[in-house]
Amino acid sequence: MSEPKTSSQSTDEKLDQFLRFDALRLKRKSKQAVLELVGAVSSLEAKKVWARKYLKRLPLNGAGRIRHEIYEVIVFPALKAGFDQGDPEATYLLGKYMQNLHERPTLLNQLEWRSAADFFRLAFQGAPSSDRTGAPI
């Protein structure tokens, strides 16, 4: 008897499907898959877990951005929540993915129009001994 799929397995499959379609440049299928993925990650807690788990795996497009639906619906809310709580890792990642913020001024406005350097400085101040944020800018 097979075990029921967990929501994590479901999002894993949806991400894999999106990545396959995206790699094959199947735009319509890719868009449908990404919409299914963002629809499957609904609560803020689920977004935090998903973003932390997959952020390093997500491919950036040619301009250094995460696919906008994924960034707006999953990643940004998770990172902003972490930033609001003073999480240095979330703060660092907001700076790292600044291109996404520039593409969506309404999101950048929620962060008081800070620059990437501002996020990196704040991340360093929050965790100066971290491997990620430990080097001065």
Residue pairs with C-beta under 8 A, 6 or more apart in sequence:
7 40
7 46
10 40
11 37
11 40
11 41
11 50
14 33
14 36
14 37
14 40
15 37
15 54
15 57
17 33
17 36
18 30
18 33
18 34
18 36
18 37
18 67
19 59
21 29
21 30
21 33
22 30
22 33
22 59
22 67
34 67
34 69
34 70
35 69
37 70
38 69
38 70
38 73
38 74
41 47
41 50
41 73
41 74
44 77
44 78
44 81
47 73
47 74
47 75
47 77
47 78
48 78
48 81
48 82
50 74
50 78
51 74
51 75
51 78
51 79
52 78
55 75
55 93
58 66
58 67
58 70
60 66
61 67
63 99
64 97
64 99
65 71
65 97
65 99
65 100
65 103
66 75
66 97
66 100
68 100
68 103
68 104
71 97
71 100
71 104
72 104
72 107
75 97
75 100
76 100
76 107
78 90
79 90
79 93
79 94
79 97
80 90
80 94
80 110
80 111
81 90
82 89
82 90
82 91
83 90
83 91
83 94
83 111
83 119
86 126
87 126
88 122
88 123
88 124
88 125
88 126
88 127
88 130
88 132
88 133
89 123
89 127
89 130
89 132
89 133
91 119
91 122
91 123
91 126
92 119
92 120
92 123
92 132
92 133
94 101
94 111
94 114
94 119
95 116
95 117
95 118
95 119
95 120
95 123
96 116
98 115
98 116
98 119
100 107
101 107
101 108
101 111
102 108
108 114
117 137
120 133
120 137
121 137
123 130
123 132
123 133
124 133
124 134
124 135
124 136
124 137
126 133
127 133
127 134
128 134
